[in-house]
Amino acid sequence: MLSKKKYLEALEIIEEMFPQAHGELNWETPFQLLIATILSAQATDKGVNKATPALFAAYPDAETMAEASVEDIEQKIRTIGLYKTKAKNILKTAQMLTTQFKDELPDLPKDKKVLQTLPGVGRKTANVVLAEAYGIPGLAVDTHVERVSKRLDVVPQKASVLEVEEKLMKLIPKEKWIQAHHHLIFFGRYHCTAKKPNCETCPVLEYCKFGKNYLKK
């Protein structure tokens, strides 16, 4: 396993590679960020950003979306994978917000466990929303963060998403959690890709067990 010292050195290099790393979903309010993040599950941010302008133009907030028909929502997000299930989830989420949490609108509940009671909202989505909308420290683990963490050998290959999150929270100082999340995503999305990773030109290669083995093939 890569030591904490070595991992933080690798992370510093990754930060230098992508100094402008940021969330790539388009949103104007915390509610819109929540909906966009729900839609991004098993979909690309680019694909979500193509669908949400029409969705948010019609239903900009929880109150208006709560009154929508699921068929109309489906029509507006049909280019996104699993759109039927996601349409039901975001409609139910809007309805729950306007009934159970109406006193907190237009803000969202700032509690990770409470957010996870909303349909379609898991731990990753809750972490993203709290970090991006409210600056509450969290380390959302998506496929890119998970892949990079396992390739750098900071967690076992069989580690669950929760185990990855808990290990990264121990390794990375809390004040850097939010930005580290973005740096790791950019590194995984644009450099350490699932297929054909750029190991030959990777500045992090000396820290990477996967990369060294990959180049031996």
C-alpha positions in Angstrom: 0.0 0.0 0.0 1.2 3.5 -0.8 2.1 5.5 2.4 0.3 8.6 3.4 3.4 10.7 2.7 3.8 9.3 -0.8 0.1 9.6 -1.6 0.1 13.3 -0.6 3.1 13.8 -2.8 1.3 12.2 -5.7 -1.8 14.3 -5.0 0.3 17.5 -5.1 1.5 16.5 -8.5 -2.1 15.9 -9.6 -3.1 19.3 -8.3 -0.3 20.9 -10.4 -1.5 19.0 -13.5 -5.1 20.3 -13.1 -4.9 23.6 -11.2 -8.3 24.7 -12.5 -10.2 21.5 -11.6 -13.8 22.2 -10.8 -17.3 20.7 -10.9 -18.5 20.5 -14.5 -22.2 20.3 -14.0 -24.1 23.4 -14.9 -26.5 24.8 -12.2 -27.6 28.1 -10.6 -29.2 27.0 -7.3 -28.6 24.2 -4.8 -31.8 22.5 -5.9 -30.6 22.5 -9.5 -27.2 21.1 -8.5 -29.0 18.3 -6.6 -31.1 17.4 -9.6 -28.2 17.5 -12.0 -26.1 15.3 -9.7 -28.9 12.8 -9.4 -29.1 12.8 -13.2 -25.3 12.3 -13.5 -25.3 8.8 -12.0 -24.1 6.4 -14.7 -24.1 9.3 -17.2 -21.6 12.0 -18.3 -21.6 15.5 -17.0 -21.6 16.7 -20.6 -24.7 14.6 -21.4 -26.5 16.0 -18.3 -25.6 19.6 -19.2 -27.3 19.1 -22.6 -30.5 18.0 -21.0 -30.8 20.3 -18.0 -31.3 23.7 -19.7 -34.8 22.7 -20.9 -35.6 20.9 -17.7 -34.6 23.9 -15.5 -36.3 26.4 -17.8 -39.6 24.6 -17.3 -39.0 23.6 -13.6 -36.4 25.9 -12.0 -37.2 25.1 -8.4 -38.6 22.4 -6.2 -42.1 23.9 -6.1 -42.5 23.9 -9.9 -41.0 20.5 -10.4 -43.2 19.0 -7.8 -46.2 19.9 -9.9 -44.8 18.4 -13.1 -45.9 15.2 -14.8 -43.4 12.4 -14.8 -44.0 12.0 -18.6 -42.9 15.6 -19.3 -39.8 15.2 -17.2 -39.0 12.0 -19.0 -39.3 13.8 -22.3 -36.9 16.5 -21.2 -34.2 14.1 -20.0 -34.7 11.1 -22.3 -31.2 11.5 -23.7 -29.8 10.6 -20.3 -29.2 7.0 -19.3 -31.9 5.4 -17.0 -34.1 8.5 -17.7 -37.3 6.8 -16.7 -36.1 5.9 -13.2 -34.4 9.2 -12.8 -37.5 11.1 -13.9 -39.5 9.4 -11.1 -36.7 10.1 -8.6 -36.3 13.8 -9.2 -40.1 14.2 -9.2 -40.4 12.5 -5.9 -37.4 14.4 -4.6 -39.0 17.7 -5.5 -42.3 16.6 -3.9 -40.5 15.6 -0.7 -38.7 18.9 -0.5 -41.9 20.9 -0.9 -43.8 18.8 1.8 -41.2 17.6 4.3 -38.6 20.4 4.0 -40.6 23.4 2.7 -39.4 25.6 5.6 -35.8 25.1 4.4 -36.5 26.1 0.7 -35.0 27.5 -1.4 -32.0 26.0 0.5 -31.6 22.3 1.0 -31.2 20.3 4.2 -27.5 20.6 5.1 -27.3 17.2 6.7 -25.8 14.3 4.7 -28.1 11.6 6.3 -31.2 13.7 5.7 -30.3 14.3 2.0 -29.8 10.6 1.5 -33.5 10.1 2.4 -34.4 11.8 -0.9 -35.0 9.4 -3.9 -32.0 8.9 -6.0 -29.6 10.6 -3.5 -26.8 8.4 -2.3 -23.7 9.3 -0.3 -21.8 10.5 -3.3 -24.6 12.9 -4.4 -25.0 14.2 -0.8 -21.3 14.9 -0.5 -21.2 16.7 -3.9 -24.2 18.9 -3.1 -23.0 19.9 0.4 -19.5 20.6 -0.8 -20.4 22.5 -4.0 -23.4 24.4 -2.8 -22.5 25.1 0.8 -18.7 24.5 1.2 -19.3 21.7 3.7 -16.2 19.4 3.5 -16.8 16.0 2.0 -15.0 13.6 -0.3 -17.4 12.3 -3.0 -16.2 9.1 -4.5 -17.2 8.5 -8.1 -15.8 6.0 -10.6 -12.8 8.2 -11.4 -11.8 8.8 -7.7 -12.3 5.1 -7.0 -10.3 4.0 -10.0 -7.4 6.4 -9.3 -7.4 5.4 -5.6 -7.1 1.7 -6.4 -4.5 2.2 -9.1 -2.3 4.2 -6.7 -2.8 1.3 -4.2 -4.1 3.3 -1.3 -7.0 0.9 -0.9 -7.4 -2.8 -1.9 -8.9 -3.5 -5.3 -12.0 -5.0 -3.6 -12.6 -2.0 -1.4 -16.1 -0.6 -1.4 -16.9 3.0 -2.3 -17.4 3.8 1.4 -14.1 2.2 2.3 -12.4 4.4 -0.4 -14.0 7.5 1.0 -13.0 6.7 4.6 -9.4 6.0 3.6 -9.1 9.2 1.6 -10.6 11.2 4.5 -7.8 9.8 6.7 -5.1 10.6 4.1 -6.1 14.1 3.0 -6.4 17.1 5.3 -10.1 18.0 5.8 -9.6 21.5 4.4 -8.5 20.0 1.1 -11.3 17.4 0.7 -13.4 19.5 -1.7 -10.7 20.5 -4.0 -8.9 17.1 -3.9 -12.1 15.6 -5.1 -12.1 17.8 -8.2 -8.4 17.2 -8.8 -8.8 13.4 -8.6 -11.8 13.5 -10.9 -10.0 15.6 -13.5 -7.0 13.2 -13.3 -9.2 10.2 -13.7 -11.4 11.7 -16.4 -8.7 13.3 -18.6 -5.4 11.4 -17.9 -5.7 8.2 -15.8 -8.6 7.0 -18.0 -10.3 3.6 -17.6 -9.2 2.6 -21.1 -5.7 3.5 -22.5 -4.5 5.5 -19.5 -1.6 7.8 -20.2 1.0 5.9 -18.1 3.9 6.6 -20.5 3.8 10.3 -19.9 2.4 10.3 -16.3 4.1 12.5 -13.8 2.7 10.3 -11.0 4.1 7.0 -12.5 6.8 6.6 -9.8 4.0 6.4 -7.2 1.7 4.1 -9.2 1.7 0.4 -8.8 -0.8 0.0 -11.6 1.1 2.2 -14.1 4.4 0.3 -13.6 2.7 -3.0 -14.2 0.7 -1.6 -17.2 3.9 -0.5 -18.9 5.4 -4.0 -18.5 2.7 -5.5 -20.6 
